[in-house]
């Protein structure tokens, strides 16, 4: 009556983290974000664009330390968003 479900996700943190099967560097992506890659990719790109704009604005006031912080955060967000969209594009091509 209560047959074990072979398709169930393994219990524990490790099982939850690996719940959608991912390979290599894709394991660095949070599982919930992996299920919604396009949304998170576009969000990262939008946040990166805003951070770069703020960094450029602060740079005009010669606050180089704060400008560098926002420019680095913007560059990291843009790179992460691009990576998420690349993974989403390659995942949809396989299915």
N, C-alpha and C positions, 0 to 999 in steps of 0.2 A: 504494500500500500504506500509506504513512504520510501520509494526507491531513491537512491542517491542521485543527485543531479551532476552528471559529469561536466556539464557546461558552466557550472557555477564558478564564480571567481574564487580563487584560493583565499582563505581567511588570513587575516593579519595585515600588517602594514605593507609588507613586501608584495603580497597578492593584490592589494588595492592599488599600489603604485604601478604594477605591471598590467592592470586590468585591460586596457586596450593594448593588444600586443604591438610592441614597438621594438625597433632594432637600433643599435648603435647610439648615436648622439640624440636620437629622438627620445630616449629614456630620460633626458634632462628636462623635458617639457612636462609640466604638471598634468596629471591625467585629465582633470576637468578642462584645462586649456586645450589639451590635445583633441578633445571631442568637439571643440569649437574653434578650430585653428584660424579660420578666415576672420572671425569676429575679433579674436585677440590680435591677429596680425595687423588688421586695419586700425585697431585701437592703439597699438604700439606705434604705428607710423604717424597717427594723428598726434599722439603725445610727444613723439620725437620732434615733429615739426613745430609744435608749440614751444618745446624746450629750446630748440635752436633759435627760434624767434626771440624768446626771452633772453637767451645768451647774447644774441646780436644787439638787442636793445641795451642790455647792461654793459656790453663792451663799448657802446657809444659814450658811456659815462666814466670810462677808464677804471672800472672796478674789475681788474683782470682776473682775480681769483674767483669771484662769483661767476664771471662770464665763462671761465674755463669749466667750472662745475656744471653749469647748465649746458654748455656745448658738448661736454663729454656725455652727460646723461642723454642728451638728444641724439647723439651719434649711436649710443648703445641701444636706445629704443628703436631707432631706424633700422639698425642691423638686426635686432631681434624680430621686428615686424617683417622684414624682408625674408628672414629665415623661416618664420611661421608660414608665410604665404608660399614659399618654395616647397616646404614640406606638404602643405595642403594641396598644392597643385600636383605634386608627384604621387600623393596617396590617391587622389581621385583618378589618375591615369591608370593605376593598377587595377582598379575595380571595374 
